[in-house]
């Protein structure tokens, strides 16, 4: 799980890249990315994840986070 609250939009992709790489090294199948309710933050996370071919899911339980399927 990574919480991106307080991270500037221009730094999100780099921070997320590092987090996703570490999760893949640990053979994680799924991770949670806390974005808050910022539409732009969710767009950046979704764009970054789709570059890797990962599936991005929104949750109804917590609209401030996204679930990323790494496999």
C-alpha positions in Angstrom: 0.0 0.0 0.0 1.2 3.5 -0.8 -0.4 6.7 0.3 0.1 9.6 -2.2 -1.6 12.2 0.0 0.6 15.3 0.0 2.7 14.2 -3.0 2.9 16.9 -5.7 1.3 15.7 -9.0 4.6 16.1 -10.9 6.3 13.7 -8.4 3.6 11.0 -8.5 4.8 9.0 -11.5 8.3 8.6 -10.1 7.2 7.7 -6.7 4.6 5.2 -8.1 7.2 3.7 -10.4 9.5 2.9 -7.5 6.6 1.5 -5.4 5.3 -0.7 -8.3 8.8 -2.0 -9.0 9.3 -3.0 -5.4 5.9 -4.7 -5.3 6.8 -6.7 -8.4 10.1 -7.8 -6.9 8.1 -9.1 -3.9 5.7 -11.0 -6.3 2.7 -9.0 -5.1 -0.4 -9.7 -7.2 -2.3 -6.6 -6.1 -1.5 -3.3 -4.4 -3.6 -0.4 -3.1 -2.8 3.2 -4.1 -4.4 5.8 -1.8 -5.1 8.9 -4.0 -7.6 10.8 -2.0 -10.5 12.1 -4.1 -8.4 14.1 -6.5 -9.5 13.3 -10.0 -6.1 14.4 -11.4 -4.2 12.2 -9.0 -6.3 9.2 -10.1 -5.6 10.0 -13.7 -1.9 10.2 -13.2 -1.9 6.8 -11.3 -4.1 5.2 -14.0 -1.9 6.5 -16.8 1.3 5.3 -15.1 -0.2 1.9 -14.4 -1.6 1.4 -17.9 1.9 2.1 -19.4 2.9 -1.1 -17.6 -0.2 -3.0 -18.7 -1.6 -3.2 -15.1 -5.3 -3.3 -14.5 -6.6 -0.4 -12.4 -9.8 -0.8 -10.3 -11.8 1.7 -8.4 -13.3 0.5 -5.2 -16.8 1.4 -3.9 -15.7 0.8 -0.4 -13.1 3.6 -0.5 -13.4 6.1 -3.3 -10.1 7.6 -2.3 -8.0 4.6 -3.4 -7.3 2.5 -6.4 -6.5 -1.2 -6.6 -3.8 -2.2 -9.1 -3.6 -5.8 -10.4 0.1 -6.4 -11.1 -0.4 -9.9 -12.8 
